[in-house]
Amino acid sequence: MTIKLEIRNQHRCFDGTQSYYQHHSEVIGLPMRFSVYAPPQAGKQRLPVLFFLAGLTCTEETFMIKAGAQRYAAELGLVLVSMDTSPRNTGIPGEGDDWEIGAGAGFYLDATQAPWSQYFRMESYLTQELYRIILEQFPVNPEQVGITGHSMGGHGALTLALRHPELYRSVSAFAPIAAPASCPWGEKAFSLYLGESPEDWHQHDATALIAAGHHLPTTPLIDQGMADPFLAKQLHPDYLVAACEQAGQPITLRRHADYDHSYFFISTFIEDHLRHHHTVLTLDQMDG
Ligand SMILES: N[C@@H](CCC(=O)N[C@@H](CS)C(=O)NCC(=O)O)C(=O)O
């Protein structure tokens, strides 16, 4: 059955359309919101599509408002999709009290622990329900799907691509939480969402997944600012690079002096990421 979408807002943008949607999510059991940028080419053909997963405290609006990606998506003919970072208004006591857990902090996994497990099912939401909505209701090519994200969303992009390589062909990340089982953000979220078993945590940790033999579908592009205040304690891109070297997984990690964790950093390098995804996705098309 086609999932009914409510359009909340629509705006002309670089001759394409920026839209905000809400729908009842069967997977989550509550309304969910997402945003789509359809470039001007969207009326004429099926286009490559890029999912952007935002970080802690963000919503489906943050990337579309702050990254400045539409100018390049319009040039390349790339559909952009972003989504809220968690279920909201679940009724779970204190769900909005702590920015590192609960509302705005879904960590792109399916929680197994009460009370979160009832609604916090972001992995299933993204890989099943939202994925199907985008493929069925938007002019995208199902063979040309990429995934990227920032911080918690960079963790989401890497882990979802590692866990579902058949769904995503191109992968990138900005300042990802690259080893969440080994940092305070991840330890806190994983213990509350997944319980205390290290094996369960490692199923959602990009570094551990690579070490366990999972592969990314194509070489990921990762950008990291060296003035990022979260770098030393939370992000650990070096752990990911070491695991990739050990496993023979190619990876491109670019370290940028003086850049921090903000959308000023993302907006500086978003063009490179969109071009990376477009190149990988359209090369696959030509090869295939
Ligand atoms: N709320 C935190 C910062 C959280 C934060 O930096 N979130 C990142 C993702 S991890 C973000 O993108 N924030 C939204 C924004 O910059 O607009 C603080 O006050 O230190």
The ligand as a Gaussian input file, in Angstrom:
#p B3LYP/6-31G(d) Opt

LIG

0 1
 N       24.207000      20.765000      21.645000
 C       25.614000      20.483000      21.640000
 C       26.150000      20.501000      20.250000
 C       25.508000      19.485000      19.418000
 C       26.063000      19.498000      18.047000
 O       27.133000      20.033000      17.756000
 N       25.323000      18.897000      17.193000
 C       25.793000      18.806000      15.843000
 C       25.681000      17.368000      15.406000
 S       26.590000      16.321000      16.526000
 C       24.927000      19.646000      14.946000
 O       24.914000      19.440000      13.761000
 N       24.188000      20.607000      15.514000
 C       23.227000      21.386000      14.757000
 C       23.755000      22.614000      14.161000
 O       24.960000      22.886000      14.211000
 O       22.945000      23.326000      13.562000
 C       26.348000      21.466000      22.448000
 O       25.712000      22.412000      22.875000
 O       27.552000      21.279000      22.628000

